[in-house]
Every structure is written in C-alpha cells, then in structure tokens.
Amino acid sequence: NETKYTGPFNNIDIQISMFEKGKLPKIVNLREVKDDMQTLYINSTAESFEFKTHVEGDGVVEGIIRYHPFLYDKETYPDDPSFPSRPAEDDEDDCIVVEKGARGKRPIFECFWNGRLIPYTTIEDFEWCSPPKKRGIVSVECYNRISGALFTNDKFQVSTNKLTFMDLELKLKDKN
C-alpha cells in the first residue's frame, strides 16, 4: 500500500469500517474525507492566527482564528454541507437572500476537549474579535468572515455524554 501523502504525519492511516446488517461493510479512509467542516475551513482560509491562554492554573486553551475573504466575486467562507445557507447558483435570480454575512448566524468558535469535538458548545465571540460598537477602520462585514476552533485540555468539565462543556465560556470570559 503505497502512500501518496508527504509530511510528518504520512505514516498515520486511519480507516473507519461501518457494518450494516445485510450490506457489505463500508470502509472510509479519513485522509480521503474532504467535505468535513474543518477541512473546508482550512482549505478556504486566506490567513490564520493561533493563540494560547492559561486558565485557572493548569487549564490550557489553544485556538485558531481564520479569515475567509470574498475574492473575485466569489464567497470563500465554506457553506456547511449538512445545512446549506446559500441558494444554489441557478436560484440567484429568483430571490433575494438577506443574511448576516459569510458566517451567517453561526458562532465563530467550535470547541474541542482533548481533541474531541464537543458539538453542543460553541462560542459566539470574544471581546477582542467581536465587531466594535463604533465604526472603525475595519469593515463590520470582515468580522463575519472569521471562523475558529478552541482546543482545551482535560482541566475543563464536560457533560457525561461529552456533548457540552460545563464551564468553558465562563472561565474564558472571566476577566480575573
């Protein structure tokens, strides 16, 4: 099995097998998945900013914020394949869509705990990456063109079913 990937992690090859009664097993190589949101975000990013903060002793949060510009009359902020927000190309003449911008009403940050997505916890924004109250040098539309992810260690509490953080947003927004 010759690998076509280069880089420091080319020796990692993870395959998922799904077994359904009465059907042949379906095998998916995770390197071949190209339509998950994190891959879409990474591939459409023009610039990114990585940061790290320590919270209450041993709590560590690493994050990334990405910028998705509007280029050459084309939207680069990825549309979620599971919940498309933009109309199909051929529907543009039929209706006018009013939305908040590229991100729409989605929050900026998805949250991960020990590398695992915690799907029901998202963070809308922080004071340093939210639109200013007064008009400034940067257009307000630019704030709707950012996406991000927060990665925490195990010092933050999550629910038993690993669907929500118990205390992440409160600890991160605490000024102390």
C-alpha positions in Angstrom: 0.0 0.0 0.0 1.9 3.0 -1.3 1.1 6.3 0.4 0.8 9.5 -1.7 0.9 11.9 1.3 4.0 13.7 2.4 4.8 15.4 5.7 5.5 14.5 9.3 2.2 12.5 9.7 2.2 10.5 6.5 2.6 7.3 8.5 -0.8 7.8 10.1 -3.5 5.9 8.2 -6.9 5.6 9.9 -9.8 3.7 8.3 -13.3 3.5 9.6 -15.5 0.5 8.9 -19.3 0.7 9.1 -21.2 -2.6 9.3 -24.9 -2.7 8.5 -26.9 -5.8 8.6 -27.4 -7.3 5.1 -24.9 -5.0 3.5 -21.2 -5.1 2.6 -19.0 -3.2 5.1 -18.3 0.4 4.1 -14.7 1.4 4.6 -13.7 5.1 4.6 -10.1 6.3 4.9 -10.1 9.5 6.9 -7.4 11.0 4.6 -9.9 10.9 1.8 -12.7 12.8 3.6 -12.7 16.3 2.0 -16.2 17.6 2.9 -16.0 17.9 6.7 -16.2 21.5 8.1 -12.7 21.7 9.5 -11.1 20.6 6.2 -13.3 23.2 4.3 -12.3 25.9 6.8 -8.6 25.1 6.4 -8.7 24.9 2.6 -10.6 28.2 2.3 -8.5 30.3 4.8 -6.5 33.2 3.5 -4.9 34.0 6.9 -5.0 32.5 10.3 -3.9 33.5 13.8 -3.1 30.9 16.5 -3.2 31.7 20.2 -2.9 30.0 23.6 -4.1 31.0 27.0 -3.9 29.5 30.5 -7.0 29.4 32.7 -7.1 28.8 36.5 -3.7 27.1 37.0 -3.4 24.0 34.7 -6.3 24.8 32.3 -4.9 25.4 28.7 -6.9 26.6 25.7 -5.2 26.7 22.3 -7.1 28.3 19.5 -7.1 29.4 15.9 -9.0 32.1 14.2 -9.2 32.1 10.4 -10.1 34.7 7.8 -12.2 33.8 4.7 -12.2 36.8 2.3 -14.7 37.5 -0.5 -12.4 37.0 -3.6 -13.1 37.6 -7.3 -16.9 37.9 -6.8 -16.8 34.5 -5.0 -17.6 33.6 -1.4 -14.7 31.7 0.3 -16.4 31.2 3.7 -17.4 27.5 3.4 -21.0 26.5 3.5 -21.9 23.6 5.8 -22.8 20.7 3.5 -25.3 19.5 6.2 -27.1 22.8 6.5 -26.6 24.9 3.3 -27.3 28.6 3.9 -26.8 29.9 0.4 -29.1 29.2 -2.5 -27.9 27.1 -5.4 -26.2 29.0 -8.2 -29.2 28.9 -10.5 -31.6 30.2 -7.9 -29.9 33.6 -7.5 -32.2 35.5 -9.9 -35.4 34.2 -8.3 -35.0 35.6 -4.8 -33.0 37.9 -2.6 -31.3 36.4 0.4 -30.6 38.7 3.3 -28.1 37.3 5.7 -25.6 38.5 8.4 -22.6 37.9 6.1 -20.5 34.9 5.3 -20.8 33.2 8.7 -24.5 34.0 8.9 -25.8 33.4 12.4 -23.2 30.7 13.2 -20.8 31.3 16.1 -17.1 31.9 15.5 -15.7 29.1 17.6 -16.2 25.3 17.6 -14.9 23.7 20.8 -12.8 20.6 21.3 -11.9 18.8 24.5 -8.8 16.6 24.4 -9.1 16.6 20.6 -12.8 15.6 20.6 -15.5 17.9 19.2 -18.0 18.9 21.8 -20.8 19.6 19.4 -23.3 21.5 21.6 -20.8 24.0 22.9 -19.9 26.9 20.6 -18.6 30.4 21.5 -20.1 33.3 19.6 -17.1 35.6 20.0 -14.7 37.2 22.5 -14.4 40.9 23.1 -11.2 41.1 21.0 -12.8 39.5 17.9 -16.3 41.0 18.0 -17.5 43.9 15.9 -16.8 47.2 17.6 -19.6 49.3 18.9 -18.3 52.4 17.0 -17.4 52.2 13.3 -13.7 51.7 12.9 -11.1 51.2 10.2 -12.1 47.6 9.6 -15.4 47.0 7.9 -18.0 45.2 10.1 -18.5 42.6 7.3 -14.9 41.4 7.9 -16.0 40.2 11.4 -18.5 37.9 9.7 -15.7 36.3 7.7 -13.9 34.6 10.5 -14.1 31.1 11.8 -12.3 29.5 14.6 -11.7 26.5 16.9 -10.8 26.2 20.5 -8.9 23.2 21.9 -8.8 22.5 25.6 -7.1 20.1 27.9 -8.9 17.9 30.4 -9.0 20.6 33.1 -12.3 21.8 31.8 -15.5 19.9 32.7 -17.7 18.3 30.1 -21.1 16.6 30.5 -21.1 12.8 31.0 -22.2 12.3 27.4 -19.4 14.6 26.1 -21.9 16.9 24.2 -21.4 20.1 26.2 -18.8 21.9 28.2 -19.9 22.8 31.7 -17.7 25.8 32.4 -15.6 26.7 29.3 -17.2 30.0 28.3 -17.5 31.3 31.8 -13.8 30.6 32.5 -12.6 32.1 29.2 -14.7 35.3 29.6 -13.8 35.8 33.3 -11.6 38.9 33.5 -9.6 37.7 36.6 
